C-alpha cells in the first residue's frame, strides 16, 4: 500500500480521535460517564481477495467471511473441535453416504431471508451446478478439493462429484446425499468456502456471473459489494483505496450479539508499520507480529497470543514448468541443499520446527519413518552431477507485500534458500510478485519452477494437508503419479478411522520418496491486541471470531 495513502488515512483517524477525546473531556466536566469504545480496527497482513467465500482461497478473505457468515458446522473458538453452527446435529446413515442435518430455527440472513433447509439445498446445488469460468481451479479451489467435480465437468482432471443431492425433508431438516464415503465430510463444512449465503441476495446480485478469462477473472458485484450471510457482523463497505473493510453489528443475530458496534479490517502489509500503528493507537491489534518483536510486545503489556503450530511452509517444484525438475535426483538435490534448520532458527518464532512431511505431527497419520533430507551440500552436488544438471538454472518465485502465518518474511526466507541453492551450483533467477492476485495466480497456474507457499489447516484431519496438495494432478505441482492418487482415494473412502490413519502413514512415506515438494517448517504464529482488548481467542486454524471482542474499561 502506498505510504501517502496510509498516512492520509492516519491523519483522518487522528483528527477523529482528537475530536472524540474532546467530546469525552466535555462529558467528564459534566460528570457524565464517557461512552465505551465500540469500534475495533484490526491490522491485517494483506487485503482480502473477494467477499463471496465460495470464490475465496486465501486467509484474509476467509478472515472477513468468518465474521459475516455462518456454516452448518463450525469450530469451538480457540480450538480445532467441531461444534454445531447453523446445524444442531448431523447424523449419517448406516452406509455413511447420506447425512441428515437438523437445523436451527429462527435464523435470518442479513437481508431478512429466512434460513431453512431450502436455503441449505440452494447453496449446495449452486456449487454443484457451476459451469464455465466457475469451474476454474483458482475460482472454486476449495469446492474442487472437497467435492472433486461438478454436475457437468468442463475442466480437465475433474472426477465424479462427491455431492449427489440435497433434499429439504422439513423446514429444519436437510438431507445431503454423497456418491461415496469420505473422510472430508462433514469436517470440511467448517470451511468459509461452504458458508451459508442468502439465496435471495445470490439471485438479486447475479452472484455467479463472472467476467474476464481464466487468467483474469472479474467478479460480480455480489462478491465485491453485497456479501449476505447470517453472521454476527454485516458488510458495510470496502474502501479499496485505503484497503479497509468495514462491518457493522448484526442487531438481529440469532446467537450472542457482538459487543462491538463496528469492526474494521485494515490491510497494512509491512509488519513494522502494523507495529507502529498499534503503538500509536491507530489500530487495536494486528496479526503476525515479527518473531523478533514478541519479547518487547509481551513486556510492554500487550495482549499477545501464540497459536499452536498447525501449518506447513513448503518449497514447491512445478515439474511441468521445467523438465529438469521431473528428475527425482534434481528434486532430491534441492532438498539436501536447503539448510532448513538454520532458516527456522533465524526467521521463525519460538516453537517452530523443521518439517519432515506435509502435515503437523499432532495429526494422526504422521509417519516418523519417512525418508528425511537433512542438510548435505556435498550430496546435493553429487545428485546434480548424477542427473546431468550441474549447470541448472531455475526461476524461483517469492511473494511481496504479504506476511503469512507460516512465512513471516518471504523475501528473507527466499534469500537464505537462494544462497543455499547457489552454493551447490544452481543458478537462481528471482521472480518477485505481489501476493494477490499475481503471485497466487501464477504459481497455482504452474508457471514457476520453484516457489514458496504454505498452508494453515482448515480442520483436524491429515487429508486436509496432504490430500489438498497431492491427491490429484494439479498445475501448481505439475506431475502425474497415479499410484499416489489411487492411494489417496483408498484412504479417503476408508470409513474405519484407525485403518485410514495407517493408510495416511503409507501415503506420507510415498510422498517423501517421490518428493513433489520440500516440506520446510511448522510455525507458531502470534496475534497481538491492545492492552485494553479482551475476549478474542487465538486458534490453531487462525479463525479468530471478533464478535467476542470488547474493550476493557480504563
C-alpha positions in Angstrom: 0.0 0.0 0.0 1.4 3.4 -0.9 2.7 5.3 2.2 0.9 8.5 1.3 -2.5 6.8 1.2 -1.8 5.2 4.6 -0.7 8.5 6.1 -3.7 10.3 4.8 -5.9 7.7 6.4 -4.0 8.1 9.7 -4.4 11.9 9.6 -8.2 11.4 9.3 -8.1 8.8 12.1 -6.1 11.2 14.3 -8.5 14.1 13.7 -11.4 11.8 14.6 -9.6 10.6 17.7 -8.9 14.1 18.9 -12.5 15.1 18.3 -13.6 12.0 20.3 -11.2 12.9 23.1 -12.5 16.5 23.3 -16.0 15.2 23.5 -15.1 12.8 26.3 -13.5 15.7 28.2 -16.6 17.7 27.8 -18.7 14.8 29.2 -16.3 14.4 32.1 -16.7 18.1 33.0 -20.4 17.5 33.2 -19.8 14.4 35.4 -21.1 12.0 32.7 -19.6 8.6 32.0 -17.7 8.6 28.7 -19.2 6.2 26.1 -17.4 2.9 25.9 -15.3 2.3 22.7 -17.3 0.2 20.3 -15.2 0.2 17.1 -12.2 -2.1 16.6 -9.6 -1.5 13.9 -7.5 -4.6 13.2 -4.4 -4.6 11.1 -4.1 -7.5 8.7 -1.1 -8.6 6.8 -2.8 -8.5 3.4 -6.0 -7.5 1.8 -9.0 -9.8 1.1 -9.3 -11.0 -2.5 -13.0 -11.4 -2.7 -16.1 -11.2 -0.3 -18.0 -14.2 -1.6 -16.4 -17.0 0.4 -17.2 -19.6 -2.3 -14.6 -18.0 -4.5 -12.0 -17.4 -1.8 -8.9 -19.5 -1.1 -6.8 -17.0 0.9 -6.7 -16.4 4.6 -7.5 -12.7 4.5 -10.8 -13.3 2.5 -11.6 -16.1 5.0 -10.9 -13.8 8.0 -13.6 -11.4 6.7 -16.0 -14.2 5.8 -15.8 -15.7 9.3 -17.2 -12.5 10.8 -20.2 -12.2 8.4 -21.2 -15.8 7.6 -22.2 -18.9 9.4 -21.6 -22.6 8.5 -23.7 -25.7 9.2 -20.8 -26.8 11.5 -18.1 -24.6 13.0 -15.1 -24.7 15.3 -15.2 -24.0 19.0 -13.3 -20.7 19.4 -9.7 -21.2 20.1 -9.7 -24.9 19.2 -9.9 -27.3 16.3 -13.0 -29.0 17.8 -16.0 -29.2 15.5 -19.3 -27.9 17.1 -22.8 -27.0 16.0 -23.2 -24.0 13.8 -26.4 -23.5 11.9 -26.9 -27.2 12.2 -27.7 -28.6 15.7 -26.9 -32.2 14.8 -25.6 -34.1 11.8 -26.2 -37.9 11.5 -25.1 -40.4 8.8 -27.0 -43.4 7.6 -25.6 -46.8 8.0 -23.7 -46.6 4.7 -22.1 -43.3 5.6 -23.3 -41.6 2.4 -26.4 -39.8 3.5 -26.3 -37.2 6.2 -29.3 -35.6 8.0 -28.7 -32.1 9.3 -31.2 -30.8 12.0 -31.2 -27.0 11.6 -31.5 -24.1 13.9 -34.8 -22.3 13.6 -35.5 -18.5 13.7 -32.3 -17.6 11.8 -32.4 -14.9 9.2 -29.8 -13.8 6.7 -28.8 -10.1 6.7 -31.3 -9.2 4.0 -34.2 -10.8 6.1 -34.4 -14.0 4.1 -35.2 -17.0 6.3 -32.6 -19.6 6.8 -34.1 -23.1 6.4 -33.5 -26.4 4.7 -34.4 -25.0 1.3 -31.7 -22.4 1.7 -29.2 -25.1 2.5 -30.1 -27.0 -0.6 -29.9 -24.0 -2.8 -26.4 -23.3 -1.6 -25.2 -26.9 -2.2 -26.9 -27.0 -5.6 -25.4 -23.7 -6.5 -21.9 -25.1 -6.1 -22.7 -28.4 -7.8 -24.1 -26.7 -10.9 -21.2 -24.3 -11.6 -20.2 -24.1 -15.2 -17.7 -22.2 -17.4 -15.3 -19.9 -15.5 -16.9 -21.0 -12.2 -15.0 -24.3 -12.7 -11.7 -22.6 -12.9 -9.4 -24.0 -10.2 -8.5 -20.6 -8.9 -12.2 -19.6 -8.5 -13.6 -22.7 -6.8 -10.5 -24.4 -5.5 -12.0 -25.4 -2.1 -15.1 -26.9 -3.7 -12.9 -28.9 -6.1 -10.6 -30.0 -3.2 -13.5 -31.4 -1.2 -16.2 -32.3 -3.7 -13.9 -33.0 -6.7 -16.3 -32.5 -9.6 -19.5 -30.8 -10.7 -22.8 -31.9 -12.3 -21.2 -31.5 -15.7 -17.4 -31.3 -15.6 -15.8 -28.9 -18.2 -12.3 -28.8 -16.8 -9.7 -31.4 -17.4 -8.7 -33.6 -14.3 -12.1 -33.3 -12.6 -13.7 -36.6 -11.5 -17.1 -37.7 -10.2 -18.6 -35.3 -7.8 -18.8 -36.3 -4.2 -22.0 -34.4 -3.9 -25.1 -36.1 -5.2 -28.2 -34.3 -3.9 -29.8 -32.2 -1.2 -33.4 -32.7 0.0 -35.4 -30.4 2.3 -37.2 -33.0 4.2 -38.7 -30.3 6.5 -38.0 -26.6 7.1 -35.5 -27.6 9.8 -34.1 -30.8 8.2 -31.8 -31.0 5.2 -30.7 -34.4 3.9 -27.4 -34.4 1.9 -26.5 -37.5 -0.2 -23.0 -38.3 -1.3 -21.8 -40.6 -4.0 -19.3 -42.3 -1.7 -17.9 -42.4 1.8 -15.3 -39.7 2.5 -13.1 -38.5 5.4 -13.8 -34.9 4.4 -17.5 -34.8 5.1 -18.8 -33.2 7.3 -15.5 -32.0 8.7 -14.7 -29.8 5.6 -18.0 -27.9 6.1 -16.3 -25.7 8.7 -14.5 -24.0 5.8 -15.7 -20.5 4.9 -16.0 -21.6 1.3 -19.0 -23.6 2.4 -20.7 -20.7 4.3 -24.5 -20.4 4.0 -25.5 -17.4 1.9 -28.8 -15.8 1.2 -30.4 -17.4 -1.9 -32.3 -14.1 -2.4 -29.1 -12.0 -2.5 -27.3 -14.5 -4.7 -30.0 -14.2 -7.3 -30.6 -10.5 -6.9 -27.0 -9.6 -7.4 -26.2 -12.3 -10.0 -23.6 -13.9 -7.8 -22.5 -16.4 -10.4 -21.9 -14.0 -13.3 -18.2 -13.9 -13.7 -16.4 -12.0 -16.4 -12.9 -11.9 -18.0 -11.0 -15.1 -18.6 -9.4 -17.9 -16.6 -6.2 -15.8 -16.3 -8.0 -12.6 -15.3 -11.3 -13.2 -13.5 -13.8 -10.3 -13.0 -16.0 -10.9 -10.0 -19.7 -9.8 -9.9 -21.0 -7.1 -7.6 -22.2 -9.6 -5.1 -18.7 -10.9 -4.5 -17.3 -7.3 -4.0 -20.1 -5.2 -2.6 -23.1 -7.3 -1.4 -22.0 -10.4 0.6 -25.0 -11.6 2.5 -24.7 -14.1 5.3 -26.3 -14.7 8.7 -23.3 -13.9 10.9 -22.7 -11.5 13.8 -21.4 -8.8 11.6 -22.9 -7.3 8.4 -20.9 -5.8 5.5 -20.9 -2.0 5.3 -18.2 -1.0 2.8 -14.9 -1.9 1.2 -12.6 1.1 0.9 -10.3 -0.2 -1.9 -8.1 3.0 -1.9 -7.3 2.6 1.8 -7.5 -1.2 1.9 -10.1 -1.2 4.6 -13.2 -3.4 5.0 -15.9 -2.2 7.5 -18.5 -4.4 9.1 -21.3 -3.4 11.5 -23.0 -5.4 14.2 -25.9 -7.6 13.2 -28.6 -6.5 15.6 -30.8 -9.5 14.6 -28.1 -12.1 15.1 -29.5 -15.5 16.3 -26.7 -16.0 18.8 -24.8 -13.9 21.2 -24.6 -10.4 19.7 -21.3 -8.7 19.0 -20.1 -6.4 21.8 -18.5 -4.2 19.1 -20.7 -1.9 17.0 -18.2 -1.7 14.2 -15.3 -3.9 13.0 -12.7 -2.7 10.5 -10.0 -4.8 8.9 -7.2 -2.6 7.7 -4.6 -4.1 5.4 -1.1 -3.0 6.4 1.4 -5.3 4.6 4.5 -4.0 6.3 4.9 -5.6 9.8 6.8 -2.6 11.2 4.0 -0.3 10.1 1.5 -2.6 11.8 3.5 -2.5 15.0 3.8 1.3 14.9 0.1 1.7 14.2 -0.7 -0.3 17.3 1.8 1.7 19.4 0.3 4.9 18.2 -3.3 3.8 18.9 -4.3 3.8 15.3 -5.3 0.2 15.4 -6.4 -2.1 18.2 -4.4 -5.2 17.2 -2.7 -6.9 14.3 -1.8 -10.3 13.0 1.6 -11.9 12.5 3.9 -9.8 14.6 7.6 -10.4 13.8 9.2 -13.1 15.9 11.9 -10.6 16.8 9.2 -8.3 18.3 7.4 -10.8 20.5 9.5 -10.2 23.7 9.1 -6.5 23.6 5.4 -6.7 22.8 4.9 -9.0 25.8 6.9 -6.9 28.2 5.0 -3.8 27.1 1.8 -5.4 28.3 0.1 -6.1 25.0 -2.4 -9.0 24.7 -0.1 -11.3 22.9 -1.3 -14.8 22.0 0.7 -17.6 20.2 -1.3 -20.1 18.1 -0.3 -23.8 18.3 1.6 -24.9 15.2 -1.0 -26.1 12.6 0.6 -25.2 9.3 3.3 -26.0 6.8 5.7 -24.0 4.7 7.0 -25.7 1.6 9.2 -25.2 -1.4 7.3 -26.5 -4.4 8.6 -27.8 -7.7 6.5 -27.4 -10.8 7.7 -30.4 -12.9 5.7 -29.4 -16.0 7.4 -25.9 -16.0 11.0 -27.3 -16.2 11.9 -30.8 -17.5 14.9 -30.9 -15.2 12.6 -30.9 -12.2 10.9 -34.0 -13.5 14.1 -35.8 -12.5 13.9 -37.2 -9.0 17.7 -36.7 -8.4 17.3 -33.0 -9.1 14.4 -32.6 -6.6 16.4 -34.6 -4.0 19.5 -32.4 -4.6 17.4 -29.3 -3.9 16.1 -30.8 -0.7 19.6 -31.7 0.5 20.9 -28.2 -0.4 18.4 -26.3 1.8 19.6 -25.5 5.4 16.1 -25.6 6.8 17.2 -25.8 10.4 19.2 -22.6 10.1 16.2 -20.8 8.5 13.9 -21.9 11.2 16.2 -20.6 13.9 16.9 -17.3 12.2 13.4 -16.4 10.8 10.6 -18.2 12.7 9.2 -17.7 16.2 10.0 -19.8 19.2 8.1 -23.2 18.9 8.7 -23.5 15.2 10.3 -26.7 13.9 11.7 -28.3 10.7 9.0 -30.3 8.9 9.8 -33.9 7.9 6.5 -34.3 5.9 3.5 -32.3 4.8 1.3 -32.5 7.9 1.9 -31.4 11.5 3.0 -34.2 13.9 -0.1 -33.5 16.0 -2.4 -35.1 13.4 -2.9 -38.8 13.2 -1.2 -40.3 10.1 2.1 -38.6 10.7 4.9 -41.1 10.0 8.2 -41.0 12.0 9.9 -43.2 9.4 9.6 -41.2 6.2 12.7 -40.5 4.1 14.5 -37.5 5.5 16.5 -34.9 3.6 19.0 -33.4 6.1 21.2 -30.5 5.0 24.0 -32.1 2.9 25.5 -29.8 0.2 28.0 -32.4 -0.9 25.2 -34.9 -1.5 23.3 -32.2 -3.4 26.2 -31.6 -5.8 26.7 -35.3 -6.4 23.0 -35.8 -7.2 23.0 -32.9 -9.7 26.0 -34.4 -11.4 24.3 -37.8 -11.5 21.2 -36.2 -13.1 23.3 -34.3 -15.7 22.1 -31.0 -14.2 25.3 -29.4 -13.0 24.5 -26.1 -14.9 20.9 -25.9 -13.7 19.1 -22.5 -13.9 15.8 -22.2 -12.0 13.2 -19.4 -11.8 12.5 -19.0 -8.1 9.2 -17.2 -7.3 8.5 -15.5 -4.0 5.7 -13.1 -2.8 5.9 -9.5 -1.8 3.6 -7.2 0.2 2.5 -10.1 2.5 3.1 -11.9 5.7 1.7 -15.3 6.2 1.4 -17.4 9.4 3.8 -20.0 8.0 6.0 -17.4 6.3 6.6 -14.2 8.3 9.2 -12.6 5.9 9.0 -14.2 2.4 11.9 -12.2 1.0 14.4 -13.0 3.7 13.5 -16.7 3.6 13.9 -16.6 -0.2 17.3 -15.0 0.2 18.5 -17.7 2.6 17.4 -20.5 0.3 18.7 -18.8 -2.8 22.2 -18.7 -1.2 21.9 -22.4 -0.3 21.0 -23.3 -3.8 23.7 -21.2 -5.4 26.2 -22.8 -3.0 25.7 -26.1 -4.8 25.9 -24.6 -8.2 22.3 -23.9 -9.1 21.7 -20.5 -10.8 18.7 -18.7 -9.4 16.6 -16.2 -11.3 14.4 -14.4 -8.7 10.8 -13.6 -9.6 9.1 -11.3 -7.0 5.4 -10.8 -7.5 2.7 -9.1 -5.4 0.9 -11.8 -3.4 -2.6 -11.2 -4.7 -3.5 -11.6 -7.5 -0.2 -12.0 -9.4 1.8 -14.4 -7.2 -1.1 -16.8 -6.3 -2.4 -16.8 -9.9 1.0 -17.6 -11.5 2.2 -20.3 -9.1 -1.2 -22.0 -9.0 -1.3 -22.0 -12.8 2.1 -23.8 -12.8 4.3 -21.0 -14.2 7.0 -21.1 -11.6 10.0 -23.5 -11.5 10.3 -23.1 -7.7 8.0 -21.2 -5.3 7.4 -20.7 -1.7 3.9 -21.4 -0.4 2.2 -22.9 2.6 -1.0 -23.9 4.3 -2.8 -23.4 7.6 -5.1 -26.3 8.4 -8.8 -25.9 7.9 -9.9 -28.9 10.0 -8.4 -31.7 12.1 -7.6 -34.4 9.6 -4.4 -35.2 7.8 -6.2 -35.3 4.4 -6.7 -31.5 4.7 -3.0 -31.2 4.4 -1.6 -34.0 2.3 -4.7 -34.5 0.2 -5.2 -30.8 -0.6 -1.7 -30.8 -2.1 -1.2 -34.2 -3.8 -4.4 -36.2 -4.3 -4.7 -35.4 -8.0 -2.9 -33.7 -10.9 -2.6 -30.0 -10.0 -1.0 -27.3 -12.2 0.9 -25.9 -9.2 3.0 -29.1 -8.9 2.7 -30.3 -12.5 3.1 -34.1 -12.0 1.1 -37.3 -12.6 1.6 -40.1 -10.1 -1.4 -42.4 -10.5 -0.2 -44.8 -7.7 -0.2 -41.9 -5.3 -3.6 -40.6 -6.5 -5.1 -44.1 -6.1 -3.6 -44.4 -2.6 -5.3 -41.2 -1.6 -8.7 -42.3 -2.9 -8.4 -45.6 -1.0 -7.6 -43.7 2.2 -10.3 -41.2 1.8 -13.0 -43.8 1.2 -11.9 -45.9 4.2 -14.6 -45.4 6.9 -12.6 -47.0 9.7 -10.5 -44.2 11.2 -7.7 -46.4 12.5 -7.3 -48.1 9.1 -7.4 -44.7 7.4 -4.7 -43.3 9.6 -2.5 -46.2 8.8 -3.0 -45.5 5.1 -2.1 -41.9 5.7 1.2 -43.0 7.1 1.9 -45.1 4.0 1.0 -42.1 1.8 3.3 -39.8 3.7 6.1 -42.2 3.0 5.2 -42.3 -0.7 5.2 -38.5 -0.8 8.6 -38.1 0.7 10.1 -40.8 -1.6 8.6 -39.1 -4.7 9.3 -35.6 -3.3 6.9 -33.4 -5.3 7.9 -30.5 -3.0 10.1 -30.0 0.1 8.4 -29.6 3.5 10.2 -26.7 5.3 8.7 -25.9 8.6 5.8 -25.8 11.1 5.5 -22.4 12.7 3.7 -20.9 15.7 2.3 -17.6 14.5 1.2 -15.0 17.0 -1.6 -12.4 17.1 -1.5 -9.3 19.3 -4.2 -7.0 20.6 -4.1 -3.7 22.5 -3.7 -3.7 26.3 -7.4 -3.0 26.7 -8.7 -5.6 24.3 -10.2 -8.8 25.6 -12.4 -11.7 24.6 -10.9 -12.8 21.3 -9.3 -16.3 21.4 -6.4 -17.2 19.1 -7.0 -20.5 17.4 -4.8 -23.0 15.6 -6.7 -22.5 12.4 -6.2 -18.7 12.5 -10.0 -18.4 12.6 -10.5 -15.8 15.4 -14.0 -14.6 15.9 -14.1 -10.9 16.6 -17.7 -10.8 17.8 -16.4 -11.9 21.2 -14.0 -9.0 21.4 -14.5 -5.9 23.6 -12.6 -3.1 25.3 -11.9 -3.2 29.0 -12.9 -0.1 30.9 -9.8 2.0 31.6 
